[in-house]
Amino acid sequence: IIIIKIEAVPAAFALIFRSAFQGQAAVGGFVGATVMMAIQLGVSRGVFSSEAGLGSSPIAAAAAKTDTPGRQALVSMCSVFITTGIVCTITGLVIAVSGVLGELGPDGKMLDGSAMALRAFDSIIPYGGLIVTIALIPFAYSTILGWAYYGEKCLEYLFGYKVTKLYRVLYTLVVVPGAILGLKLIWGFANMMNGLMAFPNLIALFVLAGVIAKETRFFEHLLKKEKQQRAVARKK
């Protein structure tokens, strides 16, 4: 879609930045409120997409087999860049160049979330909405499994393995209301839960800053050593 509407990309970038910083009508009635709401919304959505600062992705990273924590940390950092820096930017550009931003849905309300993405793809390419829907299925399924694993490992650490069986049942039941409740309610609940996760994790990051710096320096030293070894091997 971006290639088809390549001439609209500069205007799309302008729209994105203008919408983020322009002082339009907002709760509070002044420019500062608009900017603060934009920052708050952007940060909450960014955290939701990348899990940065939540302490959730290290649960999966800890299961990886690696010679040093720094190497796995670098891989985790790359995943944040890919999901937020690339995927979200491309999605935003598609919505902006398609011209669906601000359109109303069948219920008379402004399109948002996945409904807006579906309309954007459907307005440019045949069966675009169907393609996005099919693509969302494995994404949603893998996300459900991933967060189930996070919660299970946390409960197993705190209360032992036996409680995980009950957790699996309750988690499966929660999937149903999560799929049918209003998007505003889901976002509000997700933001609250993310905040409860981020608060203790950020404190832990601050306390363990020395350990992080030590591991980072060790990994940098290891990378230099590996680079030197490769250079020697090429000369031979």
C-alpha positions in Angstrom: 0.0 0.0 0.0 2.8 2.4 0.8 4.4 1.7 -2.6 1.1 2.3 -4.4 0.6 5.6 -2.5 4.3 6.6 -2.4 3.4 10.1 -3.4 1.3 10.5 -0.2 4.1 9.4 2.2 5.6 12.9 2.8 2.1 14.3 3.6 1.5 11.2 5.8 4.6 12.0 7.9 3.5 15.6 8.2 0.1 14.5 9.4 1.6 12.2 12.0 3.8 14.9 13.5 1.1 17.5 13.2 -1.4 15.4 15.0 1.1 14.6 17.7 2.1 18.2 18.6 -0.6 20.4 17.3 -2.8 22.1 19.9 -6.2 20.9 18.9 -9.3 20.5 21.0 -8.7 18.2 24.0 -9.8 17.6 27.5 -8.6 20.5 29.5 -8.9 23.0 26.6 -5.2 24.0 26.3 -2.2 23.0 24.2 -0.3 21.5 27.1 -3.2 19.1 27.8 -3.2 18.0 24.2 0.6 17.4 24.1 0.5 15.5 27.4 -2.4 13.3 26.3 -0.5 12.5 23.1 2.6 11.6 25.0 0.6 9.5 27.5 -1.2 7.7 24.7 2.0 7.2 22.7 3.9 5.8 25.7 1.1 3.5 26.8 0.7 2.1 23.3 4.5 1.8 22.8 4.8 -0.1 26.1 2.0 -2.4 25.0 3.6 -3.2 21.7 7.2 -3.6 22.8 6.8 -4.6 26.5 9.8 -2.3 27.2 10.2 -1.8 31.0 7.6 -4.3 32.0 9.9 -7.2 32.9 7.8 -9.6 30.9 10.0 -10.4 28.0 13.0 -11.4 30.2 10.9 -14.3 31.4 11.1 -15.8 27.9 14.7 -14.5 27.4 15.8 -16.3 30.5 14.8 -19.6 28.9 17.3 -19.1 26.1 20.6 -20.9 26.0 23.4 -18.3 25.6 26.9 -17.7 26.8 26.3 -14.3 28.3 23.2 -12.3 29.4 24.4 -9.4 27.3 24.0 -11.3 24.1 20.4 -12.2 24.9 19.8 -8.6 26.0 20.9 -7.4 22.5 18.5 -9.8 20.8 15.6 -8.6 23.1 16.5 -5.0 22.2 16.3 -5.8 18.5 12.8 -7.2 19.0 11.7 -3.9 20.5 13.1 -2.0 17.5 11.4 -4.3 15.0 7.9 -4.3 16.7 7.7 -0.6 17.6 10.2 1.1 15.2 9.3 -0.8 12.0 6.0 -2.6 12.3 4.1 0.2 14.1 5.6 2.9 11.8 4.6 0.9 8.7 1.0 0.4 10.1 0.8 4.1 10.9 1.9 5.1 7.4 -0.6 2.8 5.8 -3.4 4.3 7.8 -2.2 7.9 7.0 -1.7 7.4 3.2 -5.0 5.6 2.9 -7.0 8.6 4.1 -9.2 6.6 6.5 -8.1 8.5 9.6 -11.1 10.1 11.1 -13.7 8.1 9.2 -16.8 6.8 10.9 -17.8 3.2 11.2 -21.3 1.6 10.7 -22.1 2.5 14.3 -21.4 6.2 13.7 -18.3 6.2 15.9 -14.8 7.1 14.7 -12.8 4.1 13.6 -9.9 3.0 15.8 -7.7 0.1 16.5 -7.8 -2.9 14.2 -11.0 -1.7 12.6 -9.2 1.4 11.2 -6.3 -0.8 10.0 -8.8 -3.1 8.3 -10.5 -0.2 6.5 -7.1 1.2 5.4 -6.0 -2.1 3.8 -9.5 -2.7 2.3 -9.6 0.7 0.7 -6.4 0.3 -1.3 -6.1 -3.4 -2.3 -8.7 -6.0 -3.0 -9.6 -8.2 0.0 -7.1 -6.2 2.0 -9.2 -6.4 5.1 -9.4 -10.2 4.8 -5.6 -10.4 4.4 -5.2 -8.4 7.6 -7.7 -10.5 9.5 -5.9 -13.7 8.5 -2.6 -12.2 9.5 -4.0 -11.2 12.9 -5.0 -14.8 13.8 -1.5 -16.2 14.3 -0.4 -12.9 16.0 -3.3 -13.0 18.5 -2.8 -16.7 19.1 0.9 -16.4 19.8 0.3 -13.4 22.0 -2.2 -15.4 24.1 0.3 -18.2 24.5 3.1 -15.9 25.3 1.3 -14.1 28.1 0.0 -17.4 29.4 3.6 -18.5 29.7 4.6 -15.3 31.5 1.9 -15.6 34.1 2.4 -19.3 34.6 6.1 -18.9 35.3 5.5 -16.1 37.7 2.9 -18.1 39.7 5.2 -21.2 39.6 8.0 -19.1 41.1 5.8 -17.7 43.8 3.5 -20.5 44.8 4.8 -23.7 43.1 3.8 -25.8 40.1 0.4 -27.0 41.4 -1.3 -23.6 41.2 -0.5 -23.4 37.5 -3.2 -25.9 36.6 -5.9 -23.6 38.1 -4.3 -20.6 36.4 -4.5 -22.3 32.9 -8.2 -22.8 33.4 -8.9 -19.2 34.6 -6.7 -17.7 31.9 -8.6 -19.7 29.2 -11.9 -18.4 30.5 -10.7 -14.8 30.5 -10.0 -15.0 26.8 -13.7 -15.0 26.0 -14.7 -11.6 27.6 -11.4 -10.2 26.4 -12.5 -10.8 22.8 -16.0 -9.3 23.1 -15.7 -6.4 25.6 -15.3 -2.8 24.4 -11.9 -1.6 23.2 -11.9 1.4 25.5 -12.4 -0.9 28.5 -9.7 -3.3 27.4 -7.2 -0.6 26.8 -7.9 0.9 30.2 -7.5 -2.4 31.9 -4.3 -3.2 30.0 -2.8 0.2 30.8 -3.5 -0.4 34.5 -1.9 -3.8 34.5 1.1 -2.6 32.6 1.6 0.1 35.2 1.4 -2.4 38.0 4.1 -4.4 36.3 6.3 -1.5 35.3 6.5 0.1 38.7 8.3 -2.7 40.6 10.3 -3.6 37.5 11.7 0.0 37.1 12.7 0.0 40.7 14.5 -3.3 40.2 16.3 -1.9 37.1 17.4 1.2 39.2 18.7 -1.0 42.0 20.5 -3.4 39.7 22.0 -0.7 37.5 25.5 -1.7 38.6 25.0 -5.3 37.6 23.6 -4.2 34.2 26.6 -2.0 33.6 29.0 -4.7 34.6 27.4 -7.3 32.3 27.3 -4.7 29.4 31.0 -4.0 29.8 31.8 -7.7 29.9 29.7 -8.3 26.7 31.4 -5.4 24.9 34.8 -6.9 25.8 33.6 -10.3 24.6 32.5 -8.7 21.2 35.9 -7.1 20.8 37.7 -10.3 21.5 35.5 -12.3 19.0 36.2 -9.6 16.4 39.9 -9.9 16.9 39.7 -13.7 16.7 37.8 -13.4 13.4 40.4 -11.0 12.0 43.2 -13.4 12.9 41.4 -16.3 11.4 40.9 -14.4 8.1 44.6 -13.6 7.9 45.5 -17.3 8.3 
